[in-house]
Amino acid sequence: MTIKALIFDFDGLLMDTETTLLESWRWEWLRHGLELDPAGFFADHGGDANEPRYAALAAAVGPAYDRGSSHALRMAYRAELNAALEPAPGIVDWLDRAAELGLRLAVSSSSPHSHVGAMLDQAGLRTRFEVLATGEEVAAHKPDPAVYLLSLDRLGLQAQDAVAFEDTAHGVTAAHAAGLRCVAVPNPHADHARFTAADLLLPTATDLSLDEVLAALDRRADLPR
């Protein structure tokens, strides 16, 4: 298996924006004197899942709930949390080694470009990636493969030439639907038991070097999924 490119999800993988999302909602519920039940908080699909979250909060608060104010305050608080984020442990080492190996890099995210690009700029990672494919550019979000197919098209590569890296089970499904092998590094809120389909499952990006990741995938190349 000759790999020419690595394609990364963004939220929860390159940076832990999943935790800041959850914490912003906990903060907003507490602002109303309420406690958020985190069960079922994270959706099984990519893209914006906030409408039902706002609906649940509105139902809990009652007629006094102001959706516009709630959104503005929550987003401002999340921006404060995001401003302190750095790349997830081990990610920069992987990117450094990818550059040494001459591997091309892409991001395939269901989130909008305004979010992904800004966070990559903040972390000093934006110039590392040749391709950035985001949710507003495709008709359907993960587990649909569209955003991965868009990255492959922009790279001018076939699926067998690249490997995907994901932090969610529905992201692994999307990668496989695009024909990609997929390394899973679950985010802190994901159930590791749901990643049985991943070609390689790692607790964190520090567990194996990139060379070891690629070698492990190579050993599995002829095995059925």
N, C-alpha and C positions, 0 to 999 in steps of 0.2 A: 504494500500500500504506500504509494508516494503522495505525500500531503504537500500541497502548495499554499494552502490558506487556512487560517483559523477564523471562525465566525462566532462572536460572543453575543450572548444576550447582555442587556445592561442592568436593569433594576434587580437588585439582590445578588448579582454575580460580580460585576466589576466594582460596584459600590453598594453598600447596604441601605439603599433607599426604601426597602420594604419595611425596615424597622422604623424609619422616620415617618413613613406613611401611617403605620399603626399608632405610633406615639402621638401624632398630630390628632388622630381621631380620639384617642384616650383623653387627651388634653381638652378637646372640644366637648366631650361628654362631661368631664369634670367641671368645666366652666358653667355647666347647667346644673351642677350638683348631682350628677348621675355617673354611673360606672358602666363602661363599655364591656360587653361580653365578647371576648375575642374569638369565640367558637364560630367558625364559618366566616370569619372576617375576610380572608383571602379567597378571591374568586378562582375558579378552575379555568380561567381564560385570560388572555391578555387584554390590554386596552383599559379604558376608564370604567371602573366598577363603582363609582361614588354615588350615583343616583339612588340606588337602594339604601346606601348608608345614610344619606341625608334624609330619606323617607323614614327610616327607622328612628333616627334622632328626632325628627319632627313629631312622630307619633308619641315618642316618650316625653317630649317637652310639652306638647300641647299647643293651643292657639297662639301663645306668646312667642313661638319660635320664629326667628327671622332668618330665612335661608341665605339671603345675600350677605348679611353681617356674619353669619356663621361661617360661610365659605371664605370670606375675606380674612377673617381672624385666623381660621385654621391654616390657610395657605401661608399667611405671614409667619405663623409659628413653625410650620414645616420648613419654610425657607431658612429660618434660623437654625434648625436642626441639620438641614442639608449642608449649610455653610461650613459645618464642622467636620463633614465626612471626608475621608481619604479613600484611596483604592483599597479594596478588600485584601487581607493578608495573602501574600503569594502571587497576586495578580501582576504586579510590576515585574517580578522576577520572570514570570512566564512571558510577558511582553518583551522584556529585554532579550531573553533567549530566542524568541521568535525572530527578532530582528537579526540576531547573529546567524540564525539558520536561513535567513532570506525568505521567511514565510510572510505572505501577505495577510493583512488583518482587516476584519470587517466587524461591524456591530449590526445585529438584527434585533430590533426592539419593537414591541407593540406600543410603547410610549411615544409621545410626540417629539419631533426634532427639537422643539424649543426646550424641553426638559433634558433630553439625552445630551444634546450638544452643549448646553450650559454646564451640566455636571461634568462632562468630560473636559471642558475648558478649565473648570475650577480645579480639577485633579491634575491638570497638565498632561492629559492623555489624548486629547483630540487629534493631534498631528500623528499619532501612532497608527491611526486607522485610515486606510485608503478608501473604505466604503462605509457609509452610515445609512442604513435603511430603517425607516421608522413607521409607526402605525398609521399615520395619516396618508401614507403613500400607497396603501394596499386596501383592498375591499373587505378583508376579514382578518381578524387577529388570531394569534395562537390560541388553540392548537392547530389552526389552519396554517399551512406551510408558506403562505404568500410572501411574508417578509423575508424568509430564508431564500425563497426562489428569486426574490428581487436582488438580494445580495449576490447570489451566484451569477445572475445575469450581469450585474454591474462589474463583477470580477472577471467575467468571461470564462468561468470555470464550470466543469461538471461536478455533480455532487460527490463523486468518488475522489475528487481532488481536494476536498476540504473536510474539516471536522468542526462540529458545533459544540459550544459550551453553554450549559443551561443550569438554572437554579430551581426550576419548577418542573413538575411532572408533565403539565400541558406543554411546556416548552420542549421537553424531550419528544413528545408526540409530534409536535410541529417539525422538529428537526428530522425525525425519521420519515415523516410524510414527504419531506423534500428530498429524501434519499441520502441524507447525511448520517454519518456515525456521530454519536453524541456522548460527551463527557458531562456527567451531572455533578455539580457542587451545590447541594441544596442550601437555600438560604436558611437563616436561623428559625424560621417559622414553618418550614416545610417538613412533612413526614417522610423520613428516609425510606420507609417501607413502600412508598408509592413509586420508587424509582427503579423497579425491577427491570424495566425495559432499557435502561441506559446501558450503553456499551462499556462504560466505566463509571463507577460511583466513588467519589472522594468526599470525605468529611469537610475538608478545606483545600484551597489551592496550595497550601504549604505541605500537603502530605506527600506529593510526588513532584519532582522536577518536570519541566516540560519534556525533556528527553525521555524520562521514565513514562510519562503519559503516552507519548507517541509510540514508544516501544510496546507498552501494554496493549494499545489499540492494534498494533501490527500483529501481535500474537493472536489477537481475537479476529483478525480480518477474515479468516475463512470459516469462522463459526457462525451458525445461524442465529438470528435474533430470537 
